[in-house]
Amino acid sequence: MLQDVMDTGESMVKILKSSKADDELRKVREKQQCFFERHLDTKKTITLVLNGVVQCGDEASQKLLDLEGQKSQAERELDSLEQELLQCTARSQNMDSELQFLQRELESLRDSEQELQTLQQEVDDDTTDVIPSAIYVAQLYHKVTKIKWEYDTEPHILRGVHYGADLATPINIDTSVRSRCSVSDELWNFVSTEW
């Protein structure tokens, strides 16, 4: 085995010493140098490409984070707007209800106003006919009874003064505690029967 190694070494020395080996070795070195230069160029290119890919990935990640933030902000704004919309809808419904109530009240007031106008017209019609005759009747009663009534008393109180021949007599009758017949009798007692 040692012999084989020695033989191989001698063969190599012979090849090296020959001019062909020098040429071959130079060609191999040139190829190796060319391969090494290509390897460096390729390594630089791959490094640049990988740096570009990393930078693009970083930019894409940042854009994605920014978009996620904008999406979250938009969702919060949308939730806020939905809440505001619900509140506005509730207020609108309340206002619609109030408006309907007020419209009904307005219609009721218009109806009442119409009724009042009708009643006023009836009163006006009555006053042109009834009041002069009522005044005449009141004056006639005063001439006959000689009683002057107070009109600003409570509804169940009759108050006035009877002006008789000799003296004036005050009248104060509570109609809520006496019968109509006894009130009428007392008032007729003031009237003179002498004509």
C-alpha positions, 0 to 999 in steps of 0.5 A: 500500500505504501508502494501504491502511494509512492507510485501515485506521488511519483506520477503526480510529480511527473505530471506536475513537471510536464508542461501540460500540467502547468497549463492544466493547473493554470486553467483550473486556477482561472476557472476557480478564480472565475467561479469564486468571483461569480460566487461573490457576485451571486452572494452580493446579489442574493444579499441585496435581494434578501435585504430588499425582501426583508425591507419589503416584509418590514414595510408590509408588516408596518402597513398591516399594523397601520391598517389594523389600527385604522380598522380598530379606530373605524370600528370604534367610530362605527360603534359610537355612531351606532350608539348615537343613531340609537339615541337619535332614533329614540329622541325622534320617536319621543318627539314624534309622540309629543308632536302627535300629542300636541297635534291632538291637543291643537285639534281639541283646542280648535274644536273648543274654540269653534264651540266657544265661537258658536256659544259666543254667537248664541250669547250675542244673539240672546243678549240682543233679544234677552238682555233688554227684556231681562233688564225690563223684567228686573226693573219691573220686579224692582218697581214692584218689590222695591228690592235692590239685589247684590249680584256679587255674592256666593251662588246660594246667598241672596243679599240685598236691601228692601226699600220700604215706605218707612225704612230700608231692610237688609236681606241675607238669605242662605238658600242652601239651608231653607226650602225654596217655598220658605224663601219665596214666602219671606220675599213676598212678605216685603211686597206691599199689598196696597196699590 
